Amino acid sequence: MSTSSHPSFIIVGLTVAGKRFRPSDWAERLCGVLSAFGAEKKMRYSPYVGPGTYSGEKAVFVNGSLYEVEPMAYRFVLHFAQDNDLQLIQDVGDIAETRRRS
């Protein structure tokens, strides 16, 4: 279970109206904004934000602990979903467990 006071959530690549969000690599692009290059000069996604699939659709999994580390980044991904009218699955609890089941 997440120990953060802010909820973990999933951004699903479908609008509230059910239309698929484009471009097709939107999840990787969004996660890329919050990624960093490691010592071996390879890009690494944040441990708090990662692409995946949810119910067969592209998705971004956001751990609520991101808020404790970088509140602006947490608000950025949340507002991205809201601004693009994307489906948001909130209060998912343990985001790592949810990703494994999806």
MOPAC internal coordinates of N, CA, C and O (Angstrom, degrees):
PM7 1SCF
backbone

  N    0.0000 0     0.00 0     0.00 0    0    0    0
  C    1.4370 1     0.00 0     0.00 0    1    0    0
  C    1.5208 1   108.73 1     0.00 0    2    1    0
  O    1.2310 1   120.31 1   -38.91 1    3    2    1
  N    1.3178 1   117.01 1   141.09 1    3    2    1
  C    1.4515 1   122.29 1   179.54 1    5    3    2
  C    1.5263 1   110.08 1   -68.38 1    6    5    3
  O    1.2310 1   120.86 1   -42.16 1    7    6    5
  N    1.3541 1   115.97 1   137.84 1    7    6    5
  C    1.4544 1   119.85 1   178.49 1    9    7    6
  C    1.5285 1   111.22 1   -94.82 1   10    9    7
  O    1.2310 1   119.82 1  -179.61 1   11   10    9
  N    1.3116 1   117.96 1     0.39 1   11   10    9
  C    1.4499 1   122.48 1  -179.30 1   13   11   10
  C    1.5253 1   110.22 1   -73.62 1   14   13   11
  O    1.2310 1   121.67 1   -29.55 1   15   14   13
  N    1.3451 1   114.41 1   150.45 1   15   14   13
  C    1.4601 1   118.97 1   175.22 1   17   15   14
  C    1.5268 1   110.94 1   -81.10 1   18   17   15
  O    1.2310 1   120.36 1   172.64 1   19   18   17
  N    1.3237 1   116.92 1    -7.36 1   19   18   17
  C    1.4628 1   121.73 1   177.48 1   21   19   18
  C    1.5247 1   109.09 1  -107.35 1   22   21   19
  O    1.2310 1   120.63 1   -39.18 1   23   22   21
  N    1.3369 1   116.40 1   140.82 1   23   22   21
  C    1.4629 1   119.17 1  -173.97 1   25   23   22
  C    1.5233 1   113.34 1   -73.71 1   26   25   23
  O    1.2310 1   121.52 1   -33.39 1   27   26   25
  N    1.3100 1   114.70 1   146.61 1   27   26   25
  C    1.4580 1   120.93 1   168.40 1   29   27   26
  C    1.5202 1   106.91 1   -76.60 1   30   29   27
  O    1.2310 1   120.64 1   -27.53 1   31   30   29
  N    1.3342 1   116.39 1   152.47 1   31   30   29
  C    1.4545 1   119.14 1  -179.55 1   33   31   30
  C    1.5222 1   110.50 1  -152.43 1   34   33   31
  O    1.2310 1   121.70 1   -13.76 1   35   34   33
  N    1.3243 1   114.35 1   166.24 1   35   34   33
  C    1.4648 1   122.19 1   178.62 1   37   35   34
  C    1.5148 1   107.81 1  -123.51 1   38   37   35
  O    1.2310 1   120.93 1   -49.30 1   39   38   37
  N    1.3288 1   115.83 1   130.70 1   39   38   37
  C    1.4586 1   121.09 1   173.11 1   41   39   38
  C    1.5213 1   106.16 1   -98.01 1   42   41   39
  O    1.2310 1   120.38 1   -60.72 1   43   42   41
  N    1.3162 1   116.89 1   119.28 1   43   42   41
  C    1.4634 1   122.02 1  -179.23 1   45   43   42
  C    1.5187 1   108.53 1   -97.81 1   46   45   43
  O    1.2310 1   120.26 1   -40.01 1   47   46   45
  N    1.3277 1   117.10 1   139.99 1   47   46   45
  C    1.4605 1   122.58 1  -176.31 1   49   47   46
  C    1.5056 1   115.02 1   -75.82 1   50   49   47
  O    1.2310 1   120.39 1  -141.54 1   51   50   49
  N    1.3108 1   116.87 1    38.46 1   51   50   49
  C    1.4636 1   123.39 1   174.37 1   53   51   50
  C    1.5171 1   108.23 1  -127.99 1   54   53   51
  O    1.2310 1   120.72 1   -40.90 1   55   54   53
  N    1.3194 1   116.22 1   139.10 1   55   54   53
  C    1.4553 1   118.61 1   174.75 1   57   55   54
  C    1.5207 1   108.79 1   -71.62 1   58   57   55
  O    1.2310 1   121.09 1   -12.85 1   59   58   57
  N    1.3122 1   115.53 1   167.15 1   59   58   57
  C    1.4640 1   120.48 1   177.64 1   61   59   58
  C    1.5312 1   109.93 1   -57.79 1   62   61   59
  O    1.2310 1   120.58 1   148.69 1   63   62   61
  N    1.3375 1   116.50 1   -31.31 1   63   62   61
  C    1.4716 1   121.41 1   178.58 1   65   63   62
  C    1.5335 1   112.46 1   -78.62 1   66   65   63
  O    1.2310 1   119.88 1   174.63 1   67   66   65
  N    1.3479 1   117.84 1    -5.37 1   67   66   65
  C    1.4599 1   121.32 1   177.10 1   69   67   66
  C    1.5162 1   115.03 1    94.49 1   70   69   67
  O    1.2310 1   119.71 1  -173.19 1   71   70   69
  N    1.3251 1   118.16 1     6.81 1   71   70   69
  C    1.4650 1   121.72 1   179.86 1   73   71   70
  C    1.5291 1   109.92 1   -85.54 1   74   73   71
  O    1.2310 1   120.56 1   -43.01 1   75   74   73
  N    1.3360 1   116.53 1   136.99 1   75   74   73
  C    1.4618 1   121.29 1  -178.86 1   77   75   74
  C    1.5283 1   110.17 1   -67.79 1   78   77   75
  O    1.2310 1   120.82 1   -46.49 1   79   78   77
  N    1.3329 1   116.03 1   133.51 1   79   78   77
  C    1.4574 1   122.18 1  -178.44 1   81   79   78
  C    1.5268 1   109.99 1   -79.59 1   82   81   79
  O    1.2310 1   120.67 1   -40.03 1   83   82   81
  N    1.3008 1   116.32 1   139.97 1   83   82   81
  C    1.4699 1   123.65 1   179.42 1   85   83   82
  C    1.5086 1   109.65 1  -121.98 1   86   85   83
  O    1.2310 1   119.38 1   -26.21 1   87   86   85
  N    1.3154 1   118.79 1   153.79 1   87   86   85
  C    1.4561 1   129.36 1     6.41 1   89   87   86
  C    1.5342 1   111.20 1   -75.32 1   90   89   87
  O    1.2310 1   120.83 1   -12.64 1   91   90   89
  N    1.2992 1   116.01 1   167.36 1   91   90   89
  C    1.4602 1   120.12 1  -173.90 1   93   91   90
  C    1.5348 1   112.88 1   -65.59 1   94   93   91
  O    1.2310 1   119.84 1   158.80 1   95   94   93
  N    1.3162 1   117.91 1   -21.20 1   95   94   93
  C    1.4692 1   120.42 1   179.80 1   97   95   94
  C    1.5296 1   112.32 1  -101.31 1   98   97   95
  O    1.2310 1   120.47 1  -154.29 1   99   98   97
  N    1.3265 1   116.71 1    25.71 1   99   98   97
  C    1.4626 1   121.10 1  -176.40 1  101   99   98
  C    1.5251 1   112.37 1   -57.81 1  102  101   99
  O    1.2310 1   119.86 1   140.89 1  103  102  101
  N    1.3223 1   117.87 1   -39.11 1  103  102  101
  C    1.4680 1   121.18 1  -176.47 1  105  103  102
  C    1.5341 1   110.61 1   -65.96 1  106  105  103
  O    1.2310 1   120.38 1   136.17 1  107  106  105
  N    1.3215 1   116.89 1   -43.83 1  107  106  105
  C    1.4538 1   120.72 1   178.66 1  109  107  106
  C    1.5269 1   110.79 1   -65.78 1  110  109  107
  O    1.2310 1   120.49 1   141.26 1  111  110  109
  N    1.3271 1   116.66 1   -38.74 1  111  110  109
  C    1.4668 1   120.27 1   178.29 1  113  111  110
  C    1.5224 1   111.15 1   -64.03 1  114  113  111
  O    1.2310 1   120.66 1   133.94 1  115  114  113
  N    1.3302 1   116.34 1   -46.06 1  115  114  113
  C    1.4579 1   120.05 1  -179.90 1  117  115  114
  C    1.5264 1   110.52 1   -61.93 1  118  117  115
  O    1.2310 1   120.19 1   134.75 1  119  118  117
  N    1.3090 1   117.25 1   -45.25 1  119  118  117
  C    1.4641 1   120.43 1   179.35 1  121  119  118
  C    1.5245 1   111.27 1   -67.78 1  122  121  119
  O    1.2310 1   120.42 1   148.76 1  123  122  121
  N    1.3250 1   116.80 1   -31.24 1  123  122  121
  C    1.4590 1   121.20 1   177.84 1  125  123  122
  C    1.5134 1   112.61 1   -62.75 1  126  125  123
  O    1.2310 1   120.17 1   148.25 1  127  126  125
  N    1.3195 1   117.28 1   -31.75 1  127  126  125
  C    1.4591 1   121.19 1   178.26 1  129  127  126
  C    1.5294 1   110.32 1   -61.41 1  130  129  127
  O    1.2310 1   120.30 1   147.97 1  131  130  129
  N    1.3196 1   117.03 1   -32.03 1  131  130  129
  C    1.4597 1   121.59 1  -177.31 1  133  131  130
  C    1.5265 1   112.61 1  -102.81 1  134  133  131
  O    1.2310 1   120.11 1  -164.09 1  135  134  133
  N    1.3224 1   117.39 1    15.91 1  135  134  133
  C    1.4569 1   120.79 1  -178.38 1  137  135  134
  C    1.5280 1   110.36 1   -94.56 1  138  137  135
  O    1.2310 1   121.30 1    -7.77 1  139  138  137
  N    1.3133 1   115.12 1   172.23 1  139  138  137
  C    1.4630 1   121.51 1   178.67 1  141  139  138
  C    1.5178 1   108.67 1  -141.80 1  142  141  139
  O    1.2310 1   121.11 1   -20.26 1  143  142  141
  N    1.3339 1   115.48 1   159.74 1  143  142  141
  C    1.4544 1   120.25 1   175.50 1  145  143  142
  C    1.5128 1   108.17 1   -94.89 1  146  145  143
  O    1.2310 1   121.05 1   -48.94 1  147  146  145
  N    1.3411 1   115.59 1   131.06 1  147  146  145
  C    1.4558 1   121.35 1  -179.64 1  149  147  146
  C    1.5180 1   111.63 1   -85.92 1  150  149  147
  O    1.2310 1   121.06 1     2.40 1  151  150  149
  N    1.3164 1   115.57 1  -177.60 1  151  150  149
  C    1.4567 1   122.12 1  -178.35 1  153  151  150
  C    1.5263 1   111.84 1   -60.46 1  154  153  151
  O    1.2310 1   120.11 1   149.11 1  155  154  153
  N    1.3244 1   117.39 1   -30.89 1  155  154  153
  C    1.4733 1   120.85 1  -179.30 1  157  155  154
  C    1.5258 1   111.71 1   -85.83 1  158  157  155
  O    1.2310 1   120.81 1  -167.94 1  159  158  157
  N    1.3456 1   116.05 1    12.06 1  159  158  157
  C    1.4699 1   123.52 1   176.52 1  161  159  158
  C    1.5258 1   112.87 1    61.66 1  162  161  159
  O    1.2310 1   121.08 1  -143.55 1  163  162  161
  N    1.3149 1   115.54 1    36.45 1  163  162  161
  C    1.4528 1   122.19 1   174.40 1  165  163  162
  C    1.5174 1   108.46 1  -118.83 1  166  165  163
  O    1.2310 1   121.36 1   -37.95 1  167  166  165
  N    1.3266 1   114.99 1   142.05 1  167  166  165
  C    1.4504 1   119.31 1   179.23 1  169  167  166
  C    1.5292 1   109.77 1   -71.19 1  170  169  167
  O    1.2310 1   121.40 1   -41.81 1  171  170  169
  N    1.3248 1   114.93 1   138.19 1  171  170  169
  C    1.4681 1   121.21 1   177.21 1  173  171  170
  C    1.5217 1   108.43 1  -128.19 1  174  173  171
  O    1.2310 1   121.68 1   -49.55 1  175  174  173
  N    1.3269 1   114.40 1   130.45 1  175  174  173
  C    1.4546 1   118.57 1   175.22 1  177  175  174
  C    1.5227 1   109.34 1   -66.86 1  178  177  175
  O    1.2310 1   121.40 1   -26.00 1  179  178  177
  N    1.3028 1   114.92 1   154.00 1  179  178  177
  C    1.4584 1   121.30 1   175.13 1  181  179  178
  C    1.5316 1   108.83 1   -59.51 1  182  181  179
  O    1.2310 1   119.89 1   -34.16 1  183  182  181
  N    1.3271 1   117.81 1   145.84 1  183  182  181
  C    1.4692 1   118.54 1   175.37 1  185  183  182
  C    1.5294 1   112.14 1   -70.04 1  186  185  183
  O    1.2310 1   120.20 1   171.76 1  187  186  185
  N    1.3329 1   117.23 1    -8.24 1  187  186  185
  C    1.4586 1   121.77 1  -177.45 1  189  187  186
  C    1.5240 1   114.09 1  -103.62 1  190  189  187
  O    1.2310 1   120.11 1   164.73 1  191  190  189
  N    1.3259 1   117.39 1   -15.27 1  191  190  189
  C    1.4619 1   121.74 1  -176.37 1  193  191  190
  C    1.5212 1   108.37 1  -138.31 1  194  193  191
  O    1.2310 1   120.12 1   -56.21 1  195  194  193
  N    1.3313 1   117.38 1   123.79 1  195  194  193
  C    1.4518 1   119.43 1  -179.12 1  197  195  194
  C    1.5143 1   112.92 1  -149.49 1  198  197  195
  O    1.2310 1   120.99 1   -30.96 1  199  198  197
  N    1.3338 1   115.72 1   149.04 1  199  198  197
  C    1.4618 1   119.84 1   177.78 1  201  199  198
  C    1.5183 1   110.96 1   -77.99 1  202  201  199
  O    1.2310 1   121.04 1   -21.00 1  203  202  201
  N    1.3051 1   115.62 1   159.00 1  203  202  201
  C    1.4573 1   121.30 1   177.25 1  205  203  202
  C    1.5119 1   109.48 1  -177.36 1  206  205  203
  O    1.2310 1   120.77 1    19.95 1  207  206  205
  N    1.3148 1   116.14 1  -160.05 1  207  206  205
  C    1.4578 1   120.83 1   175.88 1  209  207  206
  C    1.5257 1   108.36 1  -127.66 1  210  209  207
  O    1.2310 1   121.94 1   -31.83 1  211  210  209
  N    1.3165 1   113.89 1   148.17 1  211  210  209
  C    1.4630 1   120.96 1   176.99 1  213  211  210
  C    1.5178 1   106.84 1  -136.49 1  214  213  211
  O    1.2310 1   120.70 1   -61.38 1  215  214  213
  N    1.3166 1   116.27 1   118.62 1  215  214  213
  C    1.4663 1   122.11 1  -177.30 1  217  215  214
  C    1.5243 1   111.45 1    52.05 1  218  217  215
  O    1.2310 1   120.74 1  -139.82 1  219  218  217
  N    1.3284 1   116.19 1    40.18 1  219  218  217
  C    1.4536 1   121.79 1   176.56 1  221  219  218
  C    1.5212 1   115.59 1    81.24 1  222  221  219
  O    1.2310 1   119.72 1  -177.34 1  223  222  221
  N    1.3120 1   118.14 1     2.66 1  223  222  221
  C    1.4641 1   122.30 1  -179.86 1  225  223  222
  C    1.5258 1   110.23 1  -113.06 1  226  225  223
  O    1.2310 1   120.89 1   -30.45 1  227  226  225
  N    1.3277 1   115.90 1   149.55 1  227  226  225
  C    1.4651 1   120.27 1   174.91 1  229  227  226
  C    1.5146 1   108.35 1   -57.68 1  230  229  227
  O    1.2310 1   120.91 1   -34.77 1  231  230  229
  N    1.3203 1   115.87 1   145.23 1  231  230  229
  C    1.4571 1   120.03 1  -176.84 1  233  231  230
  C    1.5239 1   110.19 1  -154.19 1  234  233  231
  O    1.2310 1   121.35 1   -17.26 1  235  234  233
  N    1.3149 1   115.01 1   162.74 1  235  234  233
  C    1.4582 1   122.22 1   172.27 1  237  235  234
  C    1.5231 1   106.76 1  -124.33 1  238  237  235
  O    1.2310 1   121.12 1   -52.62 1  239  238  237
  N    1.3237 1   115.46 1   127.38 1  239  238  237
  C    1.4608 1   122.92 1  -179.63 1  241  239  238
  C    1.5254 1   108.20 1   -99.19 1  242  241  239
  O    1.2310 1   120.44 1   -55.37 1  243  242  241
  N    1.3193 1   116.76 1   124.63 1  243  242  241
  C    1.4614 1   122.02 1  -176.45 1  245  243  242
  C    1.5236 1   109.37 1  -119.92 1  246  245  243
  O    1.2310 1   120.88 1   -61.13 1  247  246  245
  N    1.3204 1   115.92 1   118.87 1  247  246  245
  C    1.4520 1   121.81 1   177.95 1  249  247  246
  C    1.5242 1   108.52 1   -80.51 1  250  249  247
  O    1.2310 1   120.00 1   -49.04 1  251  250  249
  N    1.3149 1   117.60 1   130.96 1  251  250  249
  C    1.4577 1   122.47 1  -179.57 1  253  251  250
  C    1.5158 1   113.35 1   -59.06 1  254  253  251
  O    1.2310 1   119.63 1   158.22 1  255  254  253
  N    1.3214 1   118.32 1   -21.78 1  255  254  253
  C    1.4685 1   121.93 1   177.67 1  257  255  254
  C    1.5226 1   111.89 1   -64.83 1  258  257  255
  O    1.2310 1   120.13 1   162.96 1  259  258  257
  N    1.3218 1   117.36 1   -17.04 1  259  258  257
  C    1.4581 1   120.38 1   176.30 1  261  259  258
  C    1.5236 1   110.13 1   -55.89 1  262  261  259
  O    1.2310 1   120.07 1   143.84 1  263  262  261
  N    1.3199 1   117.46 1   -36.16 1  263  262  261
  C    1.4566 1   120.89 1  -178.99 1  265  263  262
  C    1.5237 1   111.39 1   -60.36 1  266  265  263
  O    1.2310 1   120.50 1   142.13 1  267  266  265
  N    1.3190 1   116.65 1   -37.87 1  267  266  265
  C    1.4738 1   120.57 1  -179.18 1  269  267  266
  C    1.5272 1   110.72 1   -67.83 1  270  269  267
  O    1.2310 1   120.31 1   146.98 1  271  270  269
  N    1.3190 1   117.00 1   -33.02 1  271  270  269
  C    1.4633 1   122.32 1  -177.78 1  273  271  270
  C    1.5262 1   111.15 1   -85.19 1  274  273  271
  O    1.2310 1   120.67 1   134.27 1  275  274  273
  N    1.3308 1   116.32 1   -45.73 1  275  274  273
  C    1.4678 1   121.33 1  -176.10 1  277  275  274
  C    1.5247 1   110.23 1  -150.26 1  278  277  275
  O    1.2310 1   120.15 1   -91.77 1  279  278  277
  N    1.3348 1   117.31 1    88.23 1  279  278  277
  C    1.4650 1   120.97 1  -176.88 1  281  279  278
  C    1.5292 1   113.70 1   -57.86 1  282  281  279
  O    1.2310 1   119.97 1   144.90 1  283  282  281
  N    1.3208 1   117.67 1   -35.10 1  283  282  281
  C    1.4687 1   119.69 1  -179.67 1  285  283  282
  C    1.5237 1   111.35 1   -65.95 1  286  285  283
  O    1.2310 1   120.15 1   143.02 1  287  286  285
  N    1.3175 1   117.32 1   -36.98 1  287  286  285
  C    1.4665 1   121.03 1   178.67 1  289  287  286
  C    1.5340 1   109.95 1   -67.54 1  290  289  287
  O    1.2310 1   120.37 1   139.24 1  291  290  289
  N    1.3261 1   116.90 1   -40.76 1  291  290  289
  C    1.4648 1   121.36 1   177.65 1  293  291  290
  C    1.5212 1   109.98 1   -59.54 1  294  293  291
  O    1.2310 1   120.90 1   131.49 1  295  294  293
  N    1.3341 1   115.89 1   -48.51 1  295  294  293
  C    1.4669 1   120.11 1   179.41 1  297  295  294
  C    1.5247 1   111.39 1   -65.26 1  298  297  295
  O    1.2310 1   120.02 1   144.76 1  299  298  297
  N    1.3329 1   117.57 1   -35.24 1  299  298  297
  C    1.4597 1   121.45 1   179.23 1  301  299  298
  C    1.5311 1   111.58 1   -59.60 1  302  301  299
  O    1.2310 1   120.02 1   129.85 1  303  302  301
  N    1.3317 1   117.56 1   -50.15 1  303  302  301
  C    1.4687 1   119.31 1  -178.17 1  305  303  302
  C    1.5309 1   111.24 1   -69.88 1  306  305  303
  O    1.2310 1   120.22 1   145.05 1  307  306  305
  N    1.3229 1   117.18 1   -34.95 1  307  306  305
  C    1.4664 1   120.30 1   177.21 1  309  307  306
  C    1.5290 1   110.11 1   -64.90 1  310  309  307
  O    1.2310 1   120.22 1   135.21 1  311  310  309
  N    1.3227 1   117.18 1   -44.79 1  311  310  309
  C    1.4680 1   120.65 1   179.07 1  313  311  310
  C    1.5228 1   112.13 1   -69.19 1  314  313  311
  O    1.2310 1   120.00 1   149.39 1  315  314  313
  N    1.3266 1   117.60 1   -30.61 1  315  314  313
  C    1.4655 1   121.01 1   174.97 1  317  315  314
  C    1.5287 1   109.37 1   -57.69 1  318  317  315
  O    1.2310 1   120.94 1   132.51 1  319  318  317
  N    1.3192 1   115.81 1   -47.49 1  319  318  317
  C    1.4687 1   120.44 1   179.83 1  321  319  318
  C    1.5194 1   111.14 1   -63.42 1  322  321  319
  O    1.2310 1   120.48 1   134.57 1  323  322  321
  N    1.3038 1   116.70 1   -45.43 1  323  322  321
  C    1.4637 1   120.83 1  -178.83 1  325  323  322
  C    1.5296 1   111.55 1   -66.36 1  326  325  323
  O    1.2310 1   120.35 1   135.83 1  327  326  325
  N    1.3281 1   116.93 1   -44.17 1  327  326  325
  C    1.4685 1   121.20 1  -178.68 1  329  327  326
  C    1.5241 1   112.58 1   -63.91 1  330  329  327
  O    1.2310 1   120.52 1   149.94 1  331  330  329
  N    1.3428 1   116.61 1   -30.06 1  331  330  329
  C    1.4597 1   121.21 1  -179.38 1  333  331  330
  C    1.5205 1   112.77 1   -99.31 1  334  333  331
  O    1.2310 1   120.61 1  -171.64 1  335  334  333
  N    1.3387 1   116.44 1     8.36 1  335  334  333
  C    1.4620 1   122.89 1   176.39 1  337  335  334
  C    1.5301 1   112.09 1    57.65 1  338  337  335
  O    1.2310 1   121.18 1  -141.29 1  339  338  337
  N    1.3427 1   115.34 1    38.71 1  339  338  337
  C    1.4652 1   120.12 1  -178.51 1  341  339  338
  C    1.5216 1   111.14 1   -88.07 1  342  341  339
  O    1.2310 1   121.31 1   -27.43 1  343  342  341
  N    1.3183 1   115.10 1   152.57 1  343  342  341
  C    1.4594 1   120.73 1   177.34 1  345  343  342
  C    1.5240 1   109.13 1   -67.17 1  346  345  343
  O    1.2310 1   121.21 1   -43.14 1  347  346  345
  N    1.3081 1   115.29 1   136.86 1  347  346  345
  C    1.4495 1   122.44 1  -177.29 1  349  347  346
  C    1.5208 1   108.46 1  -125.62 1  350  349  347
  O    1.2310 1   120.71 1   -56.96 1  351  350  349
  N    1.3090 1   116.25 1   123.04 1  351  350  349
  C    1.4627 1   121.65 1   175.69 1  353  351  350
  C    1.5298 1   104.97 1  -100.61 1  354  353  351
  O    1.2310 1   120.16 1   -67.21 1  355  354  353
  N    1.3209 1   117.31 1   112.79 1  355  354  353
  C    1.4593 1   121.53 1  -174.69 1  357  355  354
  C    1.5113 1   112.23 1  -103.54 1  358  357  355
  O    1.2310 1   121.88 1   -17.12 1  359  358  357
  N    1.3333 1   114.00 1   162.88 1  359  358  357
  C    1.4662 1   122.28 1   176.50 1  361  359  358
  C    1.5254 1   112.01 1    52.50 1  362  361  359
  O    1.2310 1   120.96 1  -126.23 1  363  362  361
  N    1.3381 1   115.77 1    53.77 1  363  362  361
  C    1.4627 1   119.53 1  -177.14 1  365  363  362
  C    1.5220 1   112.93 1   -86.28 1  366  365  363
  O    1.2310 1   119.76 1   178.42 1  367  366  365
  N    1.3227 1   118.06 1    -1.58 1  367  366  365
  C    1.4606 1   120.47 1   178.17 1  369  367  366
  C    1.5111 1   111.34 1    74.11 1  370  369  367
  O    1.2310 1   120.04 1    55.35 1  371  370  369
  N    1.3197 1   117.53 1  -124.65 1  371  370  369
  C    1.4687 1   122.58 1  -178.24 1  373  371  370
  C    1.5231 1   109.21 1   -76.27 1  374  373  371
  O    1.2310 1   120.34 1   -76.80 1  375  374  373
  N    1.3100 1   116.96 1   103.20 1  375  374  373
  C    1.4602 1   122.26 1  -174.95 1  377  375  374
  C    1.5274 1   111.57 1   -64.41 1  378  377  375
  O    1.2310 1   119.79 1   144.55 1  379  378  377
  N    1.3379 1   118.01 1   -35.45 1  379  378  377
  C    1.4657 1   120.70 1   179.22 1  381  379  378
  C    1.5282 1   110.59 1   -63.85 1  382  381  379
  O    1.2310 1   120.42 1   137.91 1  383  382  381
  N    1.3196 1   116.81 1   -42.09 1  383  382  381
  C    1.4645 1   121.03 1   178.81 1  385  383  382
  C    1.5310 1   109.92 1   -67.13 1  386  385  383
  O    1.2310 1   120.18 1   139.79 1  387  386  385
  N    1.3212 1   117.27 1   -40.21 1  387  386  385
  C    1.4578 1   121.02 1   179.31 1  389  387  386
  C    1.5199 1   110.40 1   -62.82 1  390  389  387
  O    1.2310 1   119.68 1   139.52 1  391  390  389
  N    1.3237 1   118.21 1   -40.48 1  391  390  389
  C    1.4760 1   121.96 1   178.93 1  393  391  390
  C    1.5258 1   110.47 1   -62.99 1  394  393  391
  O    1.2310 1   120.33 1   139.42 1  395  394  393
  N    1.3252 1   116.97 1   -40.58 1  395  394  393
  C    1.4710 1   119.45 1  -179.38 1  397  395  394
  C    1.5205 1   111.43 1   -65.48 1  398  397  395
  O    1.2310 1   119.75 1   145.17 1  399  398  397
  N    1.3270 1   118.09 1   -34.83 1  399  398  397
  C    1.4641 1   121.22 1  -178.25 1  401  399  398
  C    1.5131 1   112.99 1   -79.46 1  402  401  399
  O    1.2310 1   119.53 1   158.12 1  403  402  401
  N    1.3344 1   118.50 1   -21.88 1  403  402  401
  C    1.4736 1   121.79 1  -175.25 1  405  403  402
  C    1.5113 1   112.05 1   -75.49 1  406  405  403
  O    1.2310 1   120.10 1   180.00 1  407  406  405

